[in-house]
Amino acid sequence: MNKLFPSATEALKGVVKDGQLMAVGGFGLCGIPEALIQALRDSGTKDLTVISNNAGVDGFGLGKLLETRQIKKMISSYVGENKEFERQYLAGELALEFTPQGTLAEKLRAGGAGIPAFFTKTGVGTQVAEGKELREFDGETYVMERSLVPDVALVKAAVADKSGNLRFNLTARNFNPAAAMAGKVCIVEVEKIVEVGELAPDDIHLPGIYVHRIVLNASPEKRIEKRTITEKA
């Protein structure tokens, strides 16, 4: 099975559709699939529910899809860097399901592991637990959280072999493996493609069984979300 596609646009063809539940890897602007997000924007696909730790920034990352109003709902844990996100949400134009960061990671991990739900203490006694099942274990109250199984996962890795085995770069790994495992279809954007066997088994962070399509983006912009500089004394 050939998993390699000549462009991000081709990799999305026949997979993305209006109204889908979609997971997008990354943390802020670190480890986001830049080319796939741009191709998704250009496709015009709309009414998407997007699972992502946050929504990028204005004009970059998922912020591009907010500008074109292609996202109807976000499932996120932090959205504080995007003014357009704030505007749409406060105006009632964008639905939001706030999820604690660890819970969001576990909802994706559980989805990829075939676990439909799990119990956690995080959120008990807050708005996070409203309308959800509560259960007591060993004298402590826990809230039940449903796992997430997106129709499509768009992720970013540093290197892939032609079978889809992936290696991520340091903290750019973040939510990408969990999103990839959870997605019914996983499309990965990578900076380098190598032959099968070139990656040592111990260097593979995610096996290719989870990856359906691969596209090369050898020179991503990798924009810095918030540049901080130490002033010289």
C-alpha contacts under 8 A as a table, 3 or more apart, distances in Angstrom:
res1	aa1	res2	aa2	distance
2	N	162	K	7.80
3	K	162	K	6.88
3	K	163	S	6.98
3	K	164	G	7.21
3	K	212	H	6.01
3	K	213	R	4.65
3	K	214	I	5.65
4	L	162	K	7.05
4	L	213	R	6.05
4	L	214	I	4.87
4	L	215	V	6.07
5	F	8	A	7.39
5	F	10	E	6.32
5	F	11	A	5.60
5	F	213	R	6.85
5	F	214	I	6.00
5	F	215	V	5.33
5	F	216	L	7.98
6	P	10	E	6.62
6	P	11	A	7.59
6	P	215	V	6.48
6	P	216	L	7.58
7	S	10	E	5.27
7	S	11	A	6.26
7	S	215	V	5.91
7	S	216	L	7.19
8	A	11	A	4.97
8	A	12	L	6.39
8	A	35	A	6.11
8	A	36	L	5.33
8	A	39	A	5.90
8	A	189	E	7.85
8	A	215	V	5.93
8	A	216	L	7.99
9	T	12	L	5.44
9	T	13	K	6.54
9	T	36	L	7.44
9	T	39	A	5.20
9	T	40	L	7.58
9	T	43	S	7.73
10	E	13	K	5.21
11	A	187	I	7.14
11	A	213	R	6.41
11	A	214	I	7.25
11	A	215	V	6.79
12	L	15	V	5.51
12	L	16	V	5.89
12	L	36	L	7.81
12	L	39	A	7.62
12	L	40	L	7.39
12	L	187	I	7.81
13	K	16	V	6.68
14	G	17	K	7.94
15	V	152	V	7.58
15	V	185	V	7.81
16	V	20	Q	7.36
16	V	45	T	7.22
16	V	152	V	7.20
17	K	20	Q	6.08
17	K	45	T	6.04
17	K	46	K	7.76
18	D	45	T	5.20
18	D	46	K	4.96
18	D	47	D	5.71
18	D	48	L	6.41
19	G	46	K	6.44
19	G	47	D	4.64
19	G	48	L	4.84
19	G	49	T	7.01
20	Q	47	D	7.37
20	Q	48	L	5.30
20	Q	49	T	6.30
20	Q	150	P	7.80
20	Q	151	D	6.24
20	Q	152	V	7.69
21	L	48	L	6.22
21	L	49	T	4.85
21	L	50	V	6.03
21	L	51	I	7.55
21	L	150	P	4.95
21	L	151	D	5.40
21	L	152	V	6.92
22	M	48	L	7.05
22	M	49	T	6.13
22	M	50	V	4.85
22	M	51	I	6.02
22	M	150	P	5.04
22	M	151	D	5.82
22	M	152	V	4.98
22	M	153	A	5.76
22	M	154	L	7.68
22	M	183	G	7.80
23	A	50	V	5.67
23	A	51	I	4.50
23	A	52	S	6.05
23	A	150	P	5.93
23	A	152	V	6.39
23	A	153	A	4.63
23	A	154	L	6.28
23	A	179	A	5.85
23	A	183	G	7.10
24	V	32	I	7.45
24	V	33	P	7.68
24	V	50	V	7.06
24	V	51	I	6.24
24	V	52	S	5.39
24	V	153	A	5.81
24	V	154	L	4.87
24	V	155	V	5.94
24	V	176	N	7.58
24	V	179	A	6.75
25	G	31	G	6.84
25	G	32	I	5.72
25	G	33	P	7.11
25	G	52	S	6.40
25	G	53	N	7.93
25	G	153	A	7.69
25	G	154	L	6.35
25	G	155	V	4.81
25	G	156	K	6.66
25	G	174	N	7.58
25	G	175	F	5.23
25	G	176	N	4.37
25	G	177	P	7.96
25	G	179	A	6.08
25	G	180	A	7.99
26	G	29	L	6.47
26	G	30	C	5.54
26	G	31	G	4.47
26	G	32	I	4.38
26	G	33	P	7.58
26	G	52	S	7.31
26	G	53	N	7.21
26	G	155	V	7.50
26	G	156	K	7.53
26	G	172	A	6.83
26	G	173	R	7.62
26	G	174	N	6.22
26	G	175	F	5.69
26	G	176	N	6.14
27	F	30	C	5.22
27	F	31	G	6.56
27	F	32	I	7.23
27	F	52	S	7.95
27	F	53	N	6.01
27	F	54	N	6.90
27	F	172	A	7.61
27	F	174	N	6.40
27	F	175	F	6.90
28	G	32	I	7.88
28	G	53	N	7.40
28	G	54	N	6.17
28	G	55	A	7.26
28	G	56	G	5.38
28	G	57	V	7.78
28	G	225	E	6.84
29	L	32	I	5.82
29	L	56	G	5.91
29	L	57	V	7.84
29	L	61	G	6.59
29	L	222	K	7.30
29	L	223	R	6.77
29	L	224	I	6.79
29	L	225	E	5.86
30	C	171	T	7.63
30	C	172	A	5.47
30	C	222	K	7.28
30	C	224	I	7.87
31	G	155	V	7.99
31	G	156	K	5.78
31	G	157	A	7.35
31	G	171	T	7.80
31	G	172	A	4.24
31	G	173	R	6.61
31	G	174	N	7.37
31	G	176	N	7.59
32	I	61	G	6.95
32	I	155	V	6.80
32	I	156	K	5.77
32	I	172	A	7.97
33	P	36	L	5.47
33	P	37	I	6.19
33	P	154	L	6.66
33	P	155	V	5.55
33	P	156	K	4.76
33	P	188	V	7.59
33	P	189	E	5.87
34	E	37	I	5.28
34	E	38	Q	6.31
34	E	61	G	6.41
34	E	220	P	6.82
34	E	221	E	7.85
35	A	38	Q	5.13
35	A	39	A	6.15
35	A	189	E	7.35
35	A	217	N	6.86
35	A	220	P	7.63
36	L	39	A	5.00
36	L	40	L	6.02
36	L	154	L	6.98
36	L	189	E	7.00
37	I	40	L	5.00
37	I	41	R	6.21
37	I	61	G	6.69
37	I	62	L	6.86
37	I	64	K	7.90
37	I	65	L	7.84
38	Q	41	R	5.05
38	Q	42	D	6.23
38	Q	64	K	7.61
39	A	42	D	4.97
39	A	43	S	6.09
40	L	43	S	5.07
40	L	44	G	6.86
40	L	45	T	6.72
41	R	44	G	5.67
41	R	45	T	7.11
41	R	64	K	7.03
41	R	65	L	5.86
41	R	68	T	7.53
41	R	70	Q	7.64
44	G	70	Q	7.25
45	T	48	L	7.56
45	T	70	Q	6.46
46	K	69	R	7.41
46	K	70	Q	4.18
46	K	71	I	6.34
46	K	72	K	7.81
47	D	70	Q	5.65
47	D	71	I	5.47
47	D	72	K	5.06
47	D	73	K	7.91
48	L	70	Q	6.24
48	L	71	I	4.66
48	L	72	K	5.58
48	L	73	K	6.71
49	T	71	I	6.09
49	T	72	K	5.94
49	T	73	K	4.64
49	T	74	M	5.76
49	T	75	I	7.39
50	V	71	I	6.92
50	V	73	K	6.38
50	V	74	M	5.00
50	V	75	I	6.11
51	I	74	M	6.03
51	I	75	I	4.67
51	I	76	S	6.18
52	S	55	A	6.73
52	S	74	M	7.41
52	S	75	I	6.36
52	S	76	S	5.38
52	S	77	S	7.90
53	N	75	I	7.71
53	N	76	S	4.79
53	N	77	S	5.31
53	N	78	Y	6.18
53	N	101	Q	7.10
53	N	104	L	7.67
53	N	175	F	7.68
54	N	76	S	5.34
54	N	77	S	6.25
54	N	78	Y	5.01
54	N	79	V	5.01
55	A	61	G	7.10
55	A	62	L	5.03
55	A	63	G	5.93
55	A	74	M	7.93
55	A	76	S	7.74
55	A	78	Y	7.99
55	A	79	V	6.04
55	A	82	N	7.01
55	A	85	F	7.55
56	G	60	F	6.22
56	G	61	G	4.80
56	G	62	L	5.05
56	G	63	G	5.27
56	G	79	V	7.91
56	G	81	E	7.19
56	G	82	N	6.72
57	V	60	F	5.50
57	V	61	G	6.53
57	V	62	L	7.27
57	V	63	G	5.21
57	V	81	E	5.65
57	V	82	N	4.68
57	V	83	K	7.77
57	V	225	E	7.41
58	D	63	G	4.91
58	D	64	K	7.12
58	D	67	E	7.95
58	D	81	E	7.83
58	D	82	N	5.33
58	D	83	K	6.57
58	D	84	E	6.43
59	G	63	G	5.10
59	G	64	K	5.01
59	G	67	E	7.22
60	F	63	G	5.08
60	F	64	K	5.36
61	G	64	K	5.95
61	G	65	L	7.92
62	L	65	L	5.29
62	L	66	L	6.56
63	G	66	L	5.02
63	G	67	E	6.28
63	G	82	N	7.14
63	G	84	E	7.66
63	G	85	F	7.69
64	K	67	E	5.23
64	K	68	T	6.68
65	L	68	T	5.22
65	L	69	R	6.09
65	L	70	Q	5.40
65	L	71	I	6.31
66	L	69	R	4.88
66	L	70	Q	6.23
66	L	71	I	5.97
66	L	84	E	7.15
66	L	85	F	6.90
67	E	70	Q	7.89
67	E	84	E	7.29
69	R	72	K	7.24
71	I	74	M	7.28
71	I	94	L	7.59
72	K	93	E	7.64
72	K	94	L	5.43
72	K	95	A	6.21
73	K	94	L	5.66
73	K	95	A	4.40
73	K	96	L	5.54
73	K	97	E	7.63
74	M	94	L	7.65
74	M	95	A	6.39
74	M	96	L	4.97
74	M	97	E	6.24
75	I	96	L	6.03
75	I	97	E	4.74
75	I	98	F	6.13
75	I	99	T	6.90
76	S	79	V	7.16
76	S	96	L	7.49
76	S	97	E	6.47
76	S	98	F	5.44
76	S	99	T	5.81
76	S	101	Q	7.81
76	S	104	L	7.46
77	S	98	F	5.51
77	S	99	T	4.94
77	S	100	P	5.39
77	S	101	Q	5.17
77	S	104	L	7.23
78	Y	98	F	7.87
78	Y	101	Q	7.91
79	V	82	N	6.31
79	V	85	F	7.30
79	V	86	E	7.85
80	G	83	K	7.70
80	G	86	E	7.79
82	N	85	F	5.28
82	N	86	E	6.50
83	K	86	E	5.00
83	K	87	R	6.15
84	E	87	R	4.96
84	E	88	Q	6.10
85	F	88	Q	5.31
85	F	89	Y	6.08
85	F	94	L	7.76
86	E	89	Y	5.21
86	E	90	L	6.02
87	R	90	L	5.36
87	R	91	A	6.03
88	Q	91	A	5.11
88	Q	92	G	6.23
88	Q	93	E	4.87
88	Q	94	L	5.35
89	Y	92	G	5.18
89	Y	93	E	5.74
89	Y	94	L	4.76
89	Y	95	A	6.55
89	Y	96	L	7.30
90	L	93	E	7.57
91	A	94	L	7.77
92	G	95	A	7.18
98	F	128	V	7.54
99	T	103	T	6.52
99	T	104	L	5.84
99	T	128	V	7.12
100	P	103	T	5.23
100	P	104	L	6.09
100	P	122	T	7.50
100	P	123	G	7.59
101	Q	104	L	5.08
101	Q	105	A	6.34
102	G	105	A	5.15
102	G	106	E	6.21
103	T	106	E	5.02
103	T	107	K	5.99
103	T	120	T	7.91
103	T	122	T	7.44
104	L	107	K	5.07
104	L	108	L	6.48
105	A	108	L	5.38
105	A	109	R	6.16
105	A	175	F	6.90
105	A	178	A	6.91
106	E	109	R	4.81
106	E	110	A	5.75
106	E	147	S	7.57
107	K	110	A	5.25
107	K	111	G	6.10
107	K	117	A	7.82
107	K	145	E	7.33
107	K	146	R	6.65
107	K	147	S	4.18
107	K	148	L	5.34
108	L	111	G	5.00
108	L	112	G	6.27
108	L	147	S	6.19
108	L	148	L	5.23
108	L	149	V	6.97
108	L	178	A	5.53
108	L	179	A	6.03
108	L	181	M	7.74
108	L	182	A	5.59
109	R	112	G	5.19
109	R	113	A	6.26
109	R	147	S	7.88
109	R	178	A	5.08
109	R	179	A	7.58
109	R	181	M	7.12
109	R	182	A	6.57
110	A	113	A	4.95
110	A	114	G	6.18
110	A	115	I	4.93
110	A	116	P	6.92
110	A	117	A	7.30
110	A	118	F	7.94
110	A	147	S	5.62
110	A	148	L	7.43
110	A	182	A	7.72
111	G	114	G	5.29
111	G	115	I	5.75
111	G	116	P	6.50
111	G	147	S	4.94
111	G	148	L	5.04
111	G	149	V	5.15
111	G	181	M	7.73
111	G	182	A	5.06
112	G	115	I	7.60
112	G	149	V	7.08
112	G	178	A	7.04
112	G	179	A	7.97
112	G	180	A	7.96
112	G	181	M	4.58
112	G	182	A	3.75
112	G	183	G	7.20
113	A	181	M	7.66
113	A	182	A	7.56
115	I	118	F	7.55
115	I	147	S	6.88
116	P	146	R	5.98
116	P	147	S	5.30
117	A	144	M	6.68
117	A	145	E	5.52
117	A	146	R	4.24
117	A	147	S	5.20
118	F	144	M	5.59
118	F	145	E	5.52
118	F	146	R	6.64
118	F	147	S	7.51
119	F	142	Y	5.68
119	F	143	V	5.36
119	F	144	M	4.41
119	F	145	E	6.13
120	T	123	G	7.94
120	T	142	Y	5.12
120	T	143	V	5.48
120	T	144	M	6.54
120	T	145	E	7.43
121	K	124	V	5.73
121	K	141	T	6.58
121	K	142	Y	4.56
121	K	143	V	6.14
122	T	142	Y	7.67
122	T	143	V	7.53
123	G	126	T	5.41
123	G	127	Q	7.31
123	G	128	V	5.15
123	G	129	A	5.70
123	G	143	V	7.34
124	V	128	V	7.17
124	V	129	A	5.55
124	V	141	T	7.16
124	V	142	Y	6.45
124	V	143	V	6.10
125	G	128	V	7.93
125	G	129	A	6.59
126	T	129	A	5.79
126	T	130	E	7.16
127	Q	130	E	5.21
129	A	132	K	5.47
129	A	133	E	7.89
129	A	134	L	7.99
129	A	143	V	6.25
132	K	143	V	6.58
132	K	144	M	6.32
132	K	145	E	7.52
133	E	143	V	5.86
133	E	144	M	5.42
134	L	141	T	6.61
134	L	142	Y	5.57
134	L	143	V	4.57
134	L	144	M	6.24
135	R	141	T	5.67
135	R	142	Y	5.35
135	R	143	V	6.47
135	R	144	M	7.67
136	E	139	G	5.97
136	E	140	E	5.34
136	E	141	T	4.47
136	E	142	Y	6.06
137	F	140	E	5.31
137	F	141	T	6.44
137	F	142	Y	7.25
148	L	182	A	6.97
149	V	182	A	5.23
149	V	183	G	5.77
149	V	184	K	6.94
150	P	153	A	6.60
150	P	182	A	6.49
150	P	183	G	4.86
150	P	184	K	6.33
151	D	183	G	5.76
151	D	184	K	5.15
151	D	185	V	6.37
152	V	183	G	5.10
152	V	184	K	5.82
152	V	185	V	4.83
152	V	186	C	5.86
152	V	187	I	7.59
153	A	179	A	5.90
153	A	180	A	5.67
153	A	182	A	7.49
153	A	183	G	4.81
153	A	184	K	7.44
153	A	185	V	6.20
153	A	186	C	4.69
153	A	187	I	6.18
154	L	179	A	7.67
154	L	180	A	7.30
154	L	186	C	6.14
154	L	187	I	5.13
154	L	188	V	5.94
154	L	189	E	7.77
155	V	176	N	5.45
155	V	177	P	7.90
155	V	179	A	7.11
155	V	180	A	6.47
155	V	186	C	7.44
155	V	187	I	6.40
155	V	188	V	4.84
155	V	189	E	6.28
156	K	168	F	7.84
156	K	176	N	6.53
156	K	188	V	5.54
156	K	189	E	4.87
156	K	190	V	5.92
157	A	160	A	7.22
157	A	166	L	6.40
157	A	167	R	6.10
157	A	168	F	4.73
157	A	169	N	7.02
157	A	172	A	7.75
157	A	173	R	7.23
157	A	176	N	7.73
157	A	188	V	6.88
157	A	189	E	6.28
157	A	190	V	4.95
157	A	191	E	7.20
158	A	166	L	7.52
158	A	167	R	5.86
158	A	168	F	4.92
158	A	169	N	5.65
158	A	190	V	5.19
158	A	191	E	5.22
158	A	192	K	6.43
159	V	166	L	5.78
159	V	167	R	5.19
159	V	168	F	6.75
159	V	190	V	5.61
159	V	191	E	6.01
159	V	192	K	4.81
159	V	193	I	5.78
159	V	194	V	7.39
160	A	163	S	7.68
160	A	164	G	5.48
160	A	165	N	5.42
160	A	166	L	4.59
160	A	167	R	6.45
160	A	190	V	6.51
160	A	192	K	6.49
160	A	193	I	5.01
160	A	194	V	6.32
160	A	214	I	7.92
161	D	164	G	5.39
161	D	165	N	5.53
161	D	166	L	6.94
161	D	193	I	5.37
161	D	194	V	4.59
161	D	195	E	5.25
161	D	196	V	5.25
161	D	197	G	7.77
161	D	198	E	7.42
161	D	199	L	7.22
162	K	165	N	7.50
162	K	193	I	6.75
162	K	194	V	6.48
162	K	195	E	5.77
162	K	196	V	5.80
163	S	196	V	6.46
163	S	208	G	5.61
164	G	207	P	6.97
164	G	208	G	4.01
164	G	209	I	7.28
164	G	210	Y	7.84
164	G	211	V	5.47
164	G	212	H	7.40
164	G	213	R	7.70
164	G	214	I	7.00
165	N	204	I	6.33
165	N	205	H	7.73
165	N	206	L	5.95
165	N	207	P	4.60
165	N	208	G	3.98
165	N	209	I	7.72
165	N	211	V	7.63
166	L	204	I	5.67
166	L	205	H	5.85
166	L	206	L	5.17
166	L	207	P	6.42
166	L	208	G	6.83
167	R	203	D	6.66
167	R	204	I	5.25
167	R	205	H	5.16
167	R	206	L	6.86
168	F	172	A	6.49
168	F	173	R	5.13
168	F	205	H	6.76
169	N	172	A	5.40
169	N	173	R	6.11
170	L	173	R	6.08
171	T	174	N	5.77
172	A	176	N	7.90
173	R	176	N	5.63
173	R	177	P	6.85
174	N	177	P	7.43
175	F	178	A	5.58
175	F	179	A	6.12
176	N	179	A	5.18
176	N	180	A	6.05
177	P	180	A	5.05
177	P	181	M	6.16
177	P	205	H	7.90
177	P	206	L	6.51
178	A	181	M	5.24
178	A	182	A	6.19
179	A	182	A	5.24
179	A	183	G	6.21
180	A	183	G	5.55
180	A	186	C	5.56
180	A	187	I	7.94
180	A	210	Y	6.43
180	A	211	V	7.11
181	M	186	C	7.79
181	M	210	Y	5.71
183	G	186	C	5.62
185	V	211	V	7.43
185	V	212	H	6.23
186	C	210	Y	6.70
186	C	211	V	5.15
186	C	212	H	5.39
186	C	213	R	6.59
187	I	211	V	6.44
187	I	212	H	6.00
187	I	213	R	4.70
187	I	214	I	5.91
187	I	215	V	7.80
188	V	211	V	7.02
188	V	213	R	6.24
188	V	214	I	4.98
188	V	215	V	6.39
189	E	214	I	5.96
189	E	215	V	4.97
189	E	216	L	5.84
189	E	217	N	6.39
190	V	193	I	7.13
190	V	214	I	7.30
190	V	215	V	6.37
190	V	216	L	5.15
190	V	217	N	5.78
190	V	218	A	7.08
191	E	216	L	5.82
191	E	217	N	5.13
191	E	218	A	4.18
191	E	219	S	6.86
191	E	220	P	7.71
192	K	216	L	6.59
192	K	217	N	7.70
192	K	218	A	6.26
193	I	216	L	7.12
194	V	198	E	6.40
194	V	199	L	7.84
195	E	198	E	5.73
196	V	199	L	7.18
197	G	200	A	6.90
199	L	203	D	6.30
199	L	204	I	6.69
200	A	203	D	5.21
200	A	204	I	6.81
201	P	204	I	5.52
202	D	205	H	7.88
204	I	207	P	6.68
206	L	210	Y	7.65
207	P	210	Y	6.43
207	P	211	V	7.79
208	G	211	V	5.11
208	G	212	H	7.95
209	I	212	H	7.75
211	V	214	I	7.59
217	N	220	P	6.17
224	I	227	R	6.16
